[in-house]
């Protein structure tokens, strides 16, 4: 498995719009076992995204999907930057599903 | 929803044992929507734990379960410390289930 944990910073006032875009793009991502979008209750502009994929290749493939590329294009202008990022190797747990 | 993202450091040589304990304790956690244990491919001692609960109260209640308390007692001697920690408010995604 392949995992990503990352903090994204929205342009002030645009966090809800950015979240909507992030969630829209997740309908059809082969190999995605978990994808959770969360807000940081301590920072009005921060979003945490945690992802689990069956492989790094599946994650890379998802980025080429037209729907995902369209979402990235719409999100880019309202992303102010990125915070902490980690690549992980998930080994187990609860709530890992193949949608 | 209530989320936790955290990095745990195992005593050198004990990461696999610590992971096994972390995964054993997750069989019966009411309100747990996602619980993923991952290793950090860049640090032989590091474990990432990401959790989503239906409420902060459910998370707190889980810590009182005998099975979880037993797991904590067994894990404590082989936990060297903690790294980055974040409390989040999940808002949506894929792979959030009520087991």
N, CA and C atoms of all chains as a GROMACS GRO file, in nm:
protein
  594
    1UNK      N    1   0.085  -0.120   0.000
    1UNK     CA    2   0.000   0.000   0.000
    1UNK      C    3   0.088   0.124   0.000
    2UNK      N    4   0.027   0.234  -0.038
    2UNK     CA    5   0.096   0.362  -0.051
    2UNK      C    6   0.009   0.468   0.014
    3UNK      N    7   0.067   0.548   0.101
    3UNK     CA    8  -0.012   0.646   0.172
    3UNK      C    9   0.046   0.785   0.163
    4UNK      N   10  -0.042   0.882   0.173
    4UNK     CA   11  -0.002   1.022   0.174
    4UNK      C   12  -0.075   1.093   0.287
    5UNK      N   13  -0.003   1.176   0.359
    5UNK     CA   14  -0.061   1.263   0.461
    5UNK      C   15  -0.011   1.403   0.427
    6UNK      N   16  -0.101   1.498   0.411
    6UNK     CA   17  -0.054   1.631   0.374
    6UNK      C   18  -0.146   1.741   0.419
    7UNK      N   19  -0.086   1.854   0.442
    7UNK     CA   20  -0.160   1.974   0.481
    7UNK      C   21  -0.158   2.071   0.364
    8UNK      N   22  -0.277   2.119   0.326
    8UNK     CA   23  -0.291   2.214   0.217
    8UNK      C   24  -0.348   2.343   0.275
    9UNK      N   25  -0.300   2.454   0.225
    9UNK     CA   26  -0.348   2.583   0.273
    9UNK      C   27  -0.427   2.652   0.163
   10UNK      N   28  -0.551   2.688   0.195
   10UNK     CA   29  -0.636   2.758   0.098
   10UNK      C   30  -0.610   2.908   0.103
   11UNK      N   31  -0.634   2.972  -0.008
   11UNK     CA   32  -0.640   3.118  -0.009
   11UNK      C   33  -0.750   3.159   0.089
   12UNK      N   34  -0.726   3.260   0.173
   12UNK     CA   35  -0.826   3.297   0.274
   12UNK      C   36  -0.965   3.316   0.214
   13UNK      N   37  -1.063   3.254   0.279
   13UNK     CA   38  -1.202   3.263   0.234
   13UNK      C   39  -1.241   3.157   0.134
   14UNK      N   40  -1.145   3.078   0.086
   14UNK     CA   41  -1.173   2.982  -0.020
   14UNK      C   42  -1.166   2.837   0.026
   15UNK      N   43  -1.153   2.814   0.158
   15UNK     CA   44  -1.137   2.676   0.204
   15UNK      C   45  -1.256   2.588   0.169
   16UNK      N   46  -1.377   2.636   0.189
   16UNK     CA   47  -1.495   2.553   0.160
   16UNK      C   48  -1.502   2.517   0.012
   17UNK      N   49  -1.470   2.614  -0.073
   17UNK     CA   50  -1.470   2.587  -0.217
   17UNK      C   51  -1.364   2.483  -0.252
   18UNK      N   52  -1.248   2.497  -0.192
   18UNK     CA   53  -1.139   2.402  -0.219
   18UNK      C   54  -1.177   2.261  -0.172
   19UNK      N   55  -1.241   2.252  -0.056
   19UNK     CA   56  -1.285   2.122  -0.006
   19UNK      C   57  -1.385   2.059  -0.102
   20UNK      N   58  -1.478   2.139  -0.150
   20UNK     CA   59  -1.579   2.086  -0.243
   20UNK      C   60  -1.513   2.029  -0.368
   21UNK      N   61  -1.413   2.099  -0.418
   21UNK     CA   62  -1.341   2.050  -0.536
   21UNK      C   63  -1.267   1.920  -0.504
   22UNK      N   64  -1.203   1.916  -0.387
   22UNK     CA   65  -1.129   1.795  -0.348
   22UNK      C   66  -1.221   1.675  -0.336
   23UNK      N   67  -1.343   1.697  -0.288
   23UNK     CA   68  -1.435   1.585  -0.268
   23UNK      C   69  -1.504   1.545  -0.398
   24UNK      N   70  -1.526   1.640  -0.487
   24UNK     CA   71  -1.588   1.609  -0.617
   24UNK      C   72  -1.501   1.514  -0.699
   25UNK      N   73  -1.371   1.534  -0.690
   25UNK     CA   74  -1.279   1.461  -0.777
   25UNK      C   75  -1.256   1.318  -0.736
   26UNK      N   76  -1.325   1.271  -0.630
   26UNK     CA   77  -1.291   1.142  -0.572
   26UNK      C   78  -1.389   1.031  -0.609
   27UNK      N   79  -1.470   1.054  -0.711
   27UNK     CA   80  -1.576   0.958  -0.739
   27UNK      C   81  -1.528   0.828  -0.801
   28UNK      N   82  -1.423   0.834  -0.878
   28UNK     CA   83  -1.386   0.717  -0.958
   28UNK      C   84  -1.235   0.703  -0.960
   29UNK      N   85  -1.178   0.664  -0.845
   29UNK     CA   86  -1.033   0.654  -0.836
   29UNK      C   87  -0.996   0.510  -0.807
   30UNK      N   88  -0.964   0.438  -0.914
   30UNK     CA   89  -0.930   0.296  -0.901
   30UNK      C   90  -0.807   0.279  -0.812
   31UNK      N   91  -0.818   0.187  -0.715
   31UNK     CA   92  -0.706   0.159  -0.627
   31UNK      C   93  -0.701   0.248  -0.505
   32UNK      N   94  -0.798   0.338  -0.492
   32UNK     CA   95  -0.802   0.426  -0.375
   32UNK      C   96  -0.875   0.354  -0.262
   33UNK      N   97  -0.806   0.326  -0.153
   33UNK     CA   98  -0.864   0.252  -0.041
   33UNK      C   99  -0.918   0.345   0.067
   34UNK      N  100  -0.870   0.466   0.071
   34UNK     CA  101  -0.919   0.564   0.168
   34UNK      C  102  -0.872   0.701   0.124
   35UNK      N  103  -0.962   0.798   0.139
   35UNK     CA  104  -0.930   0.937   0.101
   35UNK      C  105  -1.015   1.024   0.191
   36UNK      N  106  -0.951   1.089   0.286
   36UNK     CA  107  -1.025   1.166   0.385
   36UNK      C  108  -0.979   1.312   0.380
   37UNK      N  109  -1.076   1.400   0.368
   37UNK     CA  110  -1.051   1.544   0.372
   37UNK      C  111  -1.100   1.596   0.506
   38UNK      N  112  -1.014   1.672   0.575
   38UNK     CA  113  -1.047   1.723   0.708
   38UNK      C  114  -1.003   1.868   0.717
   39UNK      N  115  -1.075   1.943   0.800
   39UNK     CA  116  -1.028   2.078   0.827
   39UNK      C  117  -0.945   2.077   0.955
   40UNK      N  118  -0.860   2.176   0.967
   40UNK     CA  119  -0.781   2.195   1.088
   40UNK      C  120  -0.858   2.292   1.177
   41UNK      N  121  -0.909   2.245   1.291
   41UNK     CA  122  -0.993   2.335   1.372
   41UNK      C  123  -0.914   2.454   1.427
   42UNK      N  124  -0.782   2.449   1.417
   42UNK     CA  125  -0.700   2.558   1.472
   42UNK      C  126  -0.652   2.656   1.365
   43UNK      N  127  -0.689   2.633   1.239
   43UNK     CA  128  -0.639   2.719   1.130
   43UNK      C  129  -0.748   2.728   1.023
   44UNK      N  130  -0.806   2.848   1.007
   44UNK     CA  131  -0.919   2.868   0.917
   44UNK      C  132  -0.888   2.836   0.771
   45UNK      N  133  -0.760   2.830   0.736
   45UNK     CA  134  -0.724   2.810   0.596
   45UNK      C  135  -0.670   2.670   0.567
   46UNK      N  136  -0.654   2.587   0.670
   46UNK     CA  137  -0.582   2.461   0.653
   46UNK      C  138  -0.675   2.342   0.630
   47UNK      N  139  -0.630   2.253   0.545
   47UNK     CA  140  -0.700   2.128   0.512
   47UNK      C  141  -0.599   2.015   0.524
   48UNK      N  142  -0.640   1.906   0.589
   48UNK     CA  143  -0.558   1.785   0.593
   48UNK      C  144  -0.618   1.684   0.496
   49UNK      N  145  -0.533   1.623   0.416
   49UNK     CA  146  -0.576   1.518   0.323
   49UNK      C  147  -0.496   1.393   0.355
   50UNK      N  148  -0.566   1.284   0.385
   50UNK     CA  149  -0.497   1.157   0.411
   50UNK      C  150  -0.548   1.055   0.310
   51UNK      N  151  -0.456   0.985   0.248
   51UNK     CA  152  -0.490   0.895   0.138
   51UNK      C  153  -0.423   0.760   0.157
   52UNK      N  154  -0.494   0.654   0.118
   52UNK     CA  155  -0.436   0.520   0.112
   52UNK      C  156  -0.469   0.462  -0.025
   53UNK      N  157  -0.367   0.416  -0.092
   53UNK     CA  158  -0.381   0.356  -0.226
   53UNK      C  159  -0.326   0.215  -0.222
   54UNK      N  160  -0.375   0.130  -0.314
   54UNK     CA  161  -0.321  -0.006  -0.318
   54UNK      C  162  -0.176  -0.007  -0.368
   55UNK      N  163  -0.137   0.097  -0.441
   55UNK     CA  164   0.001   0.106  -0.489
   55UNK      C  165   0.032   0.249  -0.526
   56UNK      N  166   0.159   0.280  -0.531
   56UNK     CA  167   0.199   0.413  -0.576
   56UNK      C  168   0.157   0.434  -0.722
   57UNK      N  169   0.158   0.326  -0.799
   57UNK     CA  170   0.119   0.338  -0.940
   57UNK      C  171  -0.028   0.379  -0.954
   58UNK      N  172  -0.115   0.325  -0.866
   58UNK     CA  173  -0.256   0.364  -0.873
   58UNK      C  174  -0.274   0.512  -0.842
   59UNK      N  175  -0.198   0.562  -0.744
   59UNK     CA  176  -0.205   0.705  -0.715
   59UNK      C  177  -0.160   0.787  -0.836
   60UNK      N  178  -0.049   0.746  -0.895
   60UNK     CA  179   0.002   0.820  -1.010
   60UNK      C  180  -0.099   0.817  -1.125
   61UNK      N  181  -0.162   0.700  -1.144
   61UNK     CA  182  -0.260   0.688  -1.253
   61UNK      C  183  -0.379   0.779  -1.230
   62UNK      N  184  -0.419   0.794  -1.103
   62UNK     CA  185  -0.537   0.877  -1.074
   62UNK      C  186  -0.514   1.021  -1.118
   63UNK      N  187  -0.390   1.064  -1.111
   63UNK     CA  188  -0.360   1.203  -1.145
   63UNK      C  189  -0.374   1.230  -1.295
   64UNK      N  190  -0.383   1.124  -1.373
   64UNK     CA  191  -0.400   1.142  -1.517
   64UNK      C  192  -0.546   1.138  -1.560
   65UNK      N  193  -0.638   1.106  -1.466
   65UNK     CA  194  -0.779   1.100  -1.501
   65UNK      C  195  -0.830   1.240  -1.539
   66UNK      N  196  -0.909   1.250  -1.645
   66UNK     CA  197  -0.961   1.382  -1.686
   66UNK      C  198  -1.035   1.453  -1.572
   67UNK      N  199  -1.115   1.380  -1.494
   67UNK     CA  200  -1.190   1.444  -1.386
   67UNK      C  201  -1.095   1.499  -1.279
   68UNK      N  202  -0.989   1.426  -1.253
   68UNK     CA  203  -0.893   1.471  -1.151
   68UNK      C  204  -0.811   1.588  -1.206
   69UNK      N  205  -0.774   1.580  -1.332
   69UNK     CA  206  -0.699   1.692  -1.391
   69UNK      C  207  -0.784   1.819  -1.394
   70UNK      N  208  -0.914   1.803  -1.421
   70UNK     CA  209  -1.002   1.920  -1.421
   70UNK      C  210  -1.013   1.977  -1.280
   71UNK      N  211  -1.021   1.889  -1.179
   71UNK     CA  212  -1.030   1.935  -1.041
   71UNK      C  213  -0.902   2.008  -1.001
   72UNK      N  214  -0.788   1.956  -1.040
   72UNK     CA  215  -0.662   2.021  -1.008
   72UNK      C  216  -0.656   2.160  -1.071
   73UNK      N  217  -0.702   2.170  -1.195
   73UNK     CA  218  -0.699   2.300  -1.263
   73UNK      C  219  -0.787   2.402  -1.191
   74UNK      N  220  -0.903   2.356  -1.141
   74UNK     CA  221  -0.992   2.449  -1.071
   74UNK      C  222  -0.939   2.482  -0.932
   75UNK      N  223  -0.870   2.387  -0.870
   75UNK     CA  224  -0.822   2.409  -0.734
   75UNK      C  225  -0.698   2.499  -0.730
   76UNK      N  226  -0.615   2.490  -0.831
   76UNK     CA  227  -0.484   2.555  -0.825
   76UNK      C  228  -0.489   2.703  -0.784
   77UNK      N  229  -0.583   2.782  -0.843
   77UNK     CA  230  -0.582   2.925  -0.809
   77UNK      C  231  -0.618   2.955  -0.663
   78UNK      N  232  -0.682   2.861  -0.596
   78UNK     CA  233  -0.723   2.888  -0.457
   78UNK      C  234  -0.641   2.807  -0.356
   79UNK      N  235  -0.532   2.747  -0.402
   79UNK     CA  236  -0.436   2.684  -0.311
   79UNK      C  237  -0.325   2.786  -0.282
   80UNK      N  238  -0.310   2.820  -0.154
   80UNK     CA  239  -0.208   2.919  -0.117
   80UNK      C  240  -0.073   2.852  -0.094
   81UNK      N  241  -0.075   2.723  -0.061
   81UNK     CA  242   0.051   2.654  -0.036
   81UNK      C  243   0.029   2.522   0.032
   82UNK      N  244   0.139   2.461   0.075
   82UNK     CA  245   0.133   2.330   0.139
   82UNK      C  246   0.211   2.335   0.270
   83UNK      N  247   0.162   2.257   0.366
   83UNK     CA  248   0.233   2.245   0.493
   83UNK      C  249   0.302   2.110   0.501
   84UNK      N  250   0.298   2.050   0.617
   84UNK     CA  251   0.364   1.921   0.638
   84UNK      C  252   0.312   1.817   0.540
   85UNK      N  253   0.403   1.736   0.488
   85UNK     CA  254   0.368   1.629   0.395
   85UNK      C  255   0.445   1.504   0.435
   86UNK      N  256   0.380   1.388   0.427
   86UNK     CA  257   0.450   1.263   0.455
   86UNK      C  258   0.402   1.156   0.359
   87UNK      N  259   0.496   1.077   0.310
   87UNK     CA  260   0.465   0.956   0.234
   87UNK      C  261   0.474   0.841   0.332
   88UNK      N  262   0.374   0.752   0.330
   88UNK     CA  263   0.374   0.641   0.424
   88UNK      C  264   0.352   0.509   0.351
   89UNK      N  265   0.375   0.401   0.424
   89UNK     CA  266   0.342   0.267   0.376
   89UNK      C  267   0.241   0.206   0.472
   90UNK      N  268   0.110   0.221   0.442
   90UNK     CA  269   0.009   0.164   0.533
   90UNK      C  270   0.024   0.013   0.544
   91UNK      N  271  -0.001  -0.038   0.665
   91UNK     CA  272   0.014  -0.181   0.689
   91UNK      C  273  -0.114  -0.248   0.739
   92UNK      N  274  -0.216  -0.169   0.770
   92UNK     CA  275  -0.341  -0.230   0.814
   92UNK      C  276  -0.428  -0.130   0.885
   93UNK      N  277  -0.545  -0.179   0.927
   93UNK     CA  278  -0.635  -0.092   1.000
   93UNK      C  279  -0.780  -0.122   0.970
   94UNK      N  280  -0.862  -0.023   0.999
   94UNK     CA  281  -1.006  -0.033   0.984
   94UNK      C  282  -1.049   0.073   0.883
   95UNK      N  283  -1.142   0.037   0.793
   95UNK     CA  284  -1.195   0.137   0.702
   95UNK      C  285  -1.116   0.151   0.574
   96UNK      N  286  -1.041   0.047   0.539
   96UNK     CA  287  -0.973   0.048   0.410
   96UNK      C  288  -1.057  -0.032   0.313
   97UNK      N  289  -1.117   0.036   0.216
   97UNK     CA  290  -1.207  -0.032   0.124
   97UNK      C  291  -1.166  -0.002  -0.019
   98UNK      N  292  -1.206  -0.091  -0.106
   98UNK     CA  293  -1.187  -0.066  -0.249
   98UNK      C  294  -1.321  -0.022  -0.305
   99UNK      N  295  -1.338   0.108  -0.333
   99UNK     CA  296  -1.469   0.157  -0.378
   99UNK      C  297  -1.502   0.108  -0.518
  100UNK      N  298  -1.751   1.490   1.290
  100UNK     CA  299  -1.646   1.388   1.296
  100UNK      C  300  -1.524   1.444   1.369
  101UNK      N  301  -1.442   1.353   1.414
  101UNK     CA  302  -1.323   1.389   1.491
  101UNK      C  303  -1.207   1.308   1.435
  102UNK      N  304  -1.097   1.373   1.408
  102UNK     CA  305  -0.984   1.304   1.347
  102UNK      C  306  -0.854   1.326   1.421
  103UNK      N  307  -0.768   1.229   1.410
  103UNK     CA  308  -0.634   1.238   1.468
  103UNK      C  309  -0.533   1.192   1.365
  104UNK      N  310  -0.423   1.266   1.355
  104UNK     CA  311  -0.309   1.227   1.273
  104UNK      C  312  -0.188   1.235   1.365
  105UNK      N  313  -0.114   1.126   1.375
  105UNK     CA  314   0.000   1.133   1.467
  105UNK      C  315   0.112   1.039   1.429
  106UNK      N  316   0.230   1.079   1.470
  106UNK     CA  317   0.350   0.999   1.445
  106UNK      C  318   0.399   0.944   1.579
  107UNK      N  319   0.418   0.814   1.582
  107UNK     CA  320   0.465   0.746   1.702
  107UNK      C  321   0.602   0.686   1.673
  108UNK      N  322   0.690   0.692   1.770
  108UNK     CA  323   0.825   0.637   1.752
  108UNK      C  324   0.842   0.516   1.841
  109UNK      N  325   0.877   0.404   1.778
  109UNK     CA  326   0.900   0.280   1.854
  109UNK      C  327   1.043   0.277   1.907
  110UNK      N  328   1.059   0.206   2.015
  110UNK     CA  329   1.193   0.171   2.061
  110UNK      C  330   1.260   0.092   1.947
  111UNK      N  331   1.387   0.122   1.915
  111UNK     CA  332   1.452   0.053   1.803
  111UNK      C  333   1.436  -0.099   1.809
  112UNK      N  334   1.396  -0.156   1.697
  112UNK     CA  335   1.377  -0.301   1.689
  112UNK      C  336   1.238  -0.348   1.727
  113UNK      N  337   1.156  -0.260   1.780
  113UNK     CA  338   1.025  -0.300   1.832
  113UNK      C  339   0.908  -0.250   1.747
  114UNK      N  340   0.937  -0.191   1.631
  114UNK     CA  341   0.826  -0.134   1.553
  114UNK      C  342   0.723  -0.238   1.511
  115UNK      N  343   0.768  -0.353   1.463
  115UNK     CA  344   0.671  -0.454   1.418
  115UNK      C  345   0.584  -0.501   1.534
  116UNK      N  346   0.644  -0.517   1.651
  116UNK     CA  347   0.565  -0.558   1.768
  116UNK      C  348   0.463  -0.450   1.805
  117UNK      N  349   0.508  -0.326   1.800
  117UNK     CA  350   0.417  -0.215   1.833
  117UNK      C  351   0.301  -0.208   1.733
  118UNK      N  352   0.331  -0.227   1.606
  118UNK     CA  353   0.226  -0.226   1.504
  118UNK      C  354   0.125  -0.338   1.531
  119UNK      N  355   0.175  -0.455   1.564
  119UNK     CA  356   0.084  -0.568   1.590
  119UNK      C  357  -0.010  -0.535   1.706
  120UNK      N  358   0.044  -0.472   1.809
  120UNK     CA  359  -0.041  -0.433   1.923
  120UNK      C  360  -0.145  -0.329   1.880
  121UNK      N  361  -0.100  -0.231   1.801
  121UNK     CA  362  -0.192  -0.126   1.755
  121UNK      C  363  -0.306  -0.184   1.672
  122UNK      N  364  -0.276  -0.285   1.592
  122UNK     CA  365  -0.380  -0.342   1.506
  122UNK      C  366  -0.470  -0.440   1.582
  123UNK      N  367  -0.414  -0.508   1.682
  123UNK     CA  368  -0.496  -0.601   1.763
  123UNK      C  369  -0.608  -0.527   1.836
  124UNK      N  370  -0.576  -0.408   1.883
  124UNK     CA  371  -0.670  -0.336   1.968
  124UNK      C  372  -0.786  -0.272   1.896
  125UNK      N  373  -0.794  -0.294   1.762
  125UNK     CA  374  -0.890  -0.217   1.684
  125UNK      C  375  -1.013  -0.298   1.644
  126UNK      N  376  -1.035  -0.411   1.708
  126UNK     CA  377  -1.142  -0.498   1.662
  126UNK      C  378  -1.283  -0.448   1.694
  127UNK      N  379  -1.298  -0.377   1.802
  127UNK     CA  380  -1.434  -0.345   1.848
  127UNK      C  381  -1.437  -0.203   1.902
  128UNK      N  382  -1.426  -0.106   1.811
  128UNK     CA  383  -1.422   0.034   1.854
  128UNK      C  384  -1.543   0.107   1.797
  129UNK      N  385  -1.646   0.117   1.878
  129UNK     CA  386  -1.770   0.181   1.834
  129UNK      C  387  -1.744   0.327   1.796
  130UNK      N  388  -1.796   0.364   1.680
  130UNK     CA  389  -1.781   0.502   1.635
  130UNK      C  390  -1.654   0.528   1.558
  131UNK      N  391  -1.572   0.425   1.539
  131UNK     CA  392  -1.448   0.441   1.463
  131UNK      C  393  -1.479   0.423   1.314
  132UNK      N  394  -1.458   0.528   1.235
  132UNK     CA  395  -1.490   0.524   1.092
  132UNK      C  396  -1.368   0.490   1.006
  133UNK      N  397  -1.252   0.512   1.061
  133UNK     CA  398  -1.128   0.479   0.990
  133UNK      C  399  -1.014   0.479   1.090
  134UNK      N  400  -0.925   0.382   1.074
  134UNK     CA  401  -0.808   0.373   1.162
  134UNK      C  402  -0.700   0.306   1.080
  135UNK      N  403  -0.600   0.381   1.042
  135UNK     CA  404  -0.496   0.329   0.953
  135UNK      C  405  -0.360   0.340   1.020
  136UNK      N  406  -0.290   0.229   1.022
  136UNK     CA  407  -0.155   0.225   1.075
  136UNK      C  408  -0.059   0.212   0.956
  137UNK      N  409   0.041   0.299   0.953
  137UNK     CA  410   0.136   0.300   0.841
  137UNK      C  411   0.277   0.314   0.895
  138UNK      N  412   0.371   0.261   0.820
  138UNK     CA  413   0.510   0.286   0.856
  138UNK      C  414   0.563   0.403   0.773
  139UNK      N  415   0.664   0.465   0.827
  139UNK     CA  416   0.732   0.573   0.757
  139UNK      C  417   0.849   0.510   0.683
  140UNK      N  418   0.845   0.509   0.549
  140UNK     CA  419   0.952   0.440   0.475
  140UNK      C  420   1.088   0.506   0.495
  141UNK      N  421   1.090   0.626   0.551
  141UNK     CA  422   1.218   0.697   0.568
  141UNK      C  423   1.272   0.689   0.710
  142UNK      N  424   1.201   0.620   0.799
  142UNK     CA  425   1.245   0.614   0.940
  142UNK      C  426   1.207   0.478   0.996
  143UNK      N  427   1.307   0.395   1.026
  143UNK     CA  428   1.284   0.257   1.069
  143UNK      C  429   1.203   0.246   1.198
  144UNK      N  430   1.194   0.355   1.274
  144UNK     CA  431   1.125   0.347   1.403
  144UNK      C  432   0.988   0.416   1.404
  145UNK      N  433   0.952   0.480   1.293
  145UNK     CA  434   0.834   0.566   1.295
  145UNK      C  435   0.709   0.496   1.242
  146UNK      N  436   0.597   0.528   1.305
  146UNK     CA  437   0.465   0.478   1.269
  146UNK      C  438   0.372   0.599   1.259
  147UNK      N  439   0.292   0.602   1.153
  147UNK     CA  440   0.187   0.704   1.141
  147UNK      C  441   0.053   0.638   1.172
  148UNK      N  442  -0.027   0.704   1.254
  148UNK     CA  443  -0.161   0.654   1.284
  148UNK      C  444  -0.260   0.764   1.247
  149UNK      N  445  -0.354   0.731   1.160
  149UNK     CA  446  -0.458   0.828   1.122
  149UNK      C  447  -0.593   0.769   1.159
  150UNK      N  448  -0.673   0.848   1.226
  150UNK     CA  449  -0.800   0.800   1.280
  150UNK      C  450  -0.914   0.896   1.246
  151UNK      N  451  -1.032   0.838   1.218
  151UNK     CA  452  -1.154   0.917   1.204
  151UNK      C  453  -1.261   0.854   1.292
  152UNK      N  454  -1.322   0.935   1.375
  152UNK     CA  455  -1.428   0.892   1.466
  152UNK      C  456  -1.553   0.972   1.439
  153UNK      N  457  -1.669   0.916   1.474
  153UNK     CA  458  -1.792   0.992   1.453
  153UNK      C  459  -1.801   1.110   1.549
  154UNK      N  460  -1.729   1.102   1.660
  154UNK     CA  461  -1.728   1.213   1.756
  154UNK      C  462  -1.606   1.201   1.846
  155UNK      N  463  -1.569   1.311   1.908
  155UNK     CA  464  -1.460   1.308   2.004
  155UNK      C  465  -1.496   1.217   2.122
  156UNK      N  466  -1.626   1.215   2.156
  156UNK     CA  467  -1.671   1.131   2.268
  156UNK      C  468  -1.648   0.983   2.239
  157UNK      N  469  -1.671   0.941   2.113
  157UNK     CA  470  -1.648   0.800   2.079
  157UNK      C  471  -1.501   0.765   2.093
  158UNK      N  472  -1.414   0.857   2.052
  158UNK     CA  473  -1.272   0.831   2.069
  158UNK      C  474  -1.236   0.816   2.216
  159UNK      N  475  -1.287   0.909   2.297
  159UNK     CA  476  -1.258   0.904   2.441
  159UNK      C  477  -1.310   0.774   2.501
  160UNK      N  478  -1.430   0.733   2.459
  160UNK     CA  479  -1.489   0.611   2.513
  160UNK      C  480  -1.404   0.489   2.477
  161UNK      N  481  -1.347   0.490   2.357
  161UNK     CA  482  -1.267   0.374   2.314
  161UNK      C  483  -1.148   0.353   2.407
  162UNK      N  484  -1.097   0.462   2.460
  162UNK     CA  485  -0.978   0.451   2.545
  162UNK      C  486  -1.009   0.384   2.679
  163UNK      N  487  -1.137   0.372   2.710
  163UNK     CA  488  -1.176   0.307   2.836
  163UNK      C  489  -1.204   0.158   2.818
  164UNK      N  490  -1.207   0.110   2.693
  164UNK     CA  491  -1.235  -0.032   2.669
  164UNK      C  492  -1.124  -0.118   2.728
  165UNK      N  493  -1.159  -0.227   2.795
  165UNK     CA  494  -1.056  -0.315   2.852
  165UNK      C  495  -0.953  -0.361   2.749
  166UNK      N  496  -0.999  -0.397   2.629
  166UNK     CA  497  -0.904  -0.444   2.526
  166UNK      C  498  -0.807  -0.334   2.486
  167UNK      N  499  -0.857  -0.211   2.479
  167UNK     CA  500  -0.771  -0.098   2.439
  167UNK      C  501  -0.676  -0.064   2.553
  168UNK      N  502  -0.728  -0.068   2.675
  168UNK     CA  503  -0.641  -0.039   2.789
  168UNK      C  504  -0.530  -0.145   2.802
  169UNK      N  505  -0.565  -0.268   2.773
  169UNK     CA  506  -0.463  -0.375   2.777
  169UNK      C  507  -0.358  -0.352   2.669
  170UNK      N  508  -0.404  -0.310   2.551
  170UNK     CA  509  -0.311  -0.284   2.441
  170UNK      C  510  -0.218  -0.167   2.477
  171UNK      N  511  -0.274  -0.063   2.536
  171UNK     CA  512  -0.192   0.052   2.575
  171UNK      C  513  -0.086   0.009   2.676
  172UNK      N  514  -0.126  -0.076   2.770
  172UNK     CA  515  -0.031  -0.120   2.873
  172UNK      C  516   0.085  -0.200   2.811
  173UNK      N  517   0.052  -0.282   2.710
  173UNK     CA  518   0.157  -0.360   2.645
  173UNK      C  519   0.244  -0.274   2.554
  174UNK      N  520   0.182  -0.170   2.496
  174UNK     CA  521   0.257  -0.087   2.402
  174UNK      C  522   0.351   0.010   2.472
  175UNK      N  523   0.311   0.058   2.588
  175UNK     CA  524   0.383   0.169   2.652
  175UNK      C  525   0.534   0.147   2.662
  176UNK      N  526   0.580   0.027   2.703
  176UNK     CA  527   0.725   0.009   2.719
  176UNK      C  528   0.804   0.015   2.588
  177UNK      N  529   0.735  -0.003   2.475
  177UNK     CA  530   0.810  -0.002   2.348
  177UNK      C  531   0.778   0.122   2.265
  178UNK      N  532   0.713   0.220   2.326
  178UNK     CA  533   0.696   0.351   2.261
  178UNK      C  534   0.808   0.442   2.310
  179UNK      N  535   0.889   0.490   2.213
  179UNK     CA  536   1.001   0.578   2.250
  179UNK      C  537   0.957   0.724   2.259
  180UNK      N  538   0.850   0.757   2.188
  180UNK     CA  539   0.805   0.896   2.192
  180UNK      C  540   0.706   0.923   2.080
  181UNK      N  541   0.672   1.051   2.066
  181UNK     CA  542   0.576   1.092   1.964
  181UNK      C  543   0.634   1.205   1.881
  182UNK      N  544   0.594   1.206   1.754
  182UNK     CA  545   0.634   1.315   1.665
  182UNK      C  546   0.516   1.408   1.640
  183UNK      N  547   0.505   1.454   1.518
  183UNK     CA  548   0.397   1.547   1.485
  183UNK      C  549   0.260   1.488   1.518
  184UNK      N  550   0.174   1.572   1.570
  184UNK     CA  551   0.038   1.531   1.605
  184UNK      C  552  -0.058   1.640   1.557
  185UNK      N  553  -0.173   1.601   1.503
  185UNK     CA  554  -0.274   1.699   1.466
  185UNK      C  555  -0.413   1.646   1.498
  186UNK      N  556  -0.496   1.732   1.551
  186UNK     CA  557  -0.638   1.702   1.567
  186UNK      C  558  -0.710   1.765   1.448
  187UNK      N  559  -0.798   1.690   1.384
  187UNK     CA  560  -0.868   1.742   1.267
  187UNK      C  561  -1.019   1.725   1.282
  188UNK      N  562  -1.090   1.790   1.190
  188UNK     CA  563  -1.234   1.771   1.178
  188UNK      C  564  -1.262   1.721   1.037
  189UNK      N  565  -1.270   1.588   1.021
  189UNK     CA  566  -1.296   1.534   0.887
  189UNK      C  567  -1.431   1.583   0.833
  190UNK      N  568  -1.434   1.607   0.703
  190UNK     CA  569  -1.557   1.658   0.642
  190UNK      C  570  -1.609   1.568   0.531
  191UNK      N  571  -1.533   1.468   0.490
  191UNK     CA  572  -1.583   1.379   0.386
  191UNK      C  573  -1.470   1.299   0.325
  192UNK      N  574  -1.509   1.217   0.229
  192UNK     CA  575  -1.408   1.138   0.160
  192UNK      C  576  -1.458   1.000   0.124
  193UNK      N  577  -1.362   0.914   0.098
  193UNK     CA  578  -1.387   0.777   0.055
  193UNK      C  579  -1.328   0.684   0.162
  194UNK      N  580  -1.401   0.578   0.195
  194UNK     CA  581  -1.346   0.480   0.288
  194UNK      C  582  -1.376   0.510   0.433
  195UNK      N  583  -1.480   0.589   0.457
  195UNK     CA  584  -1.524   0.611   0.595
  195UNK      C  585  -1.640   0.517   0.624
  196UNK      N  586  -1.615   0.417   0.707
  196UNK     CA  587  -1.719   0.318   0.731
  196UNK      C  588  -1.742   0.305   0.880
  197UNK      N  589  -1.859   0.259   0.915
  197UNK     CA  590  -1.887   0.226   1.054
  197UNK      C  591  -1.880   0.075   1.066
  198UNK      N  592  -1.771   0.023   1.123
  198UNK     CA  593  -1.754  -0.123   1.129
  198UNK      C  594  -1.854  -0.186   1.227
   0.00000   0.00000   0.00000
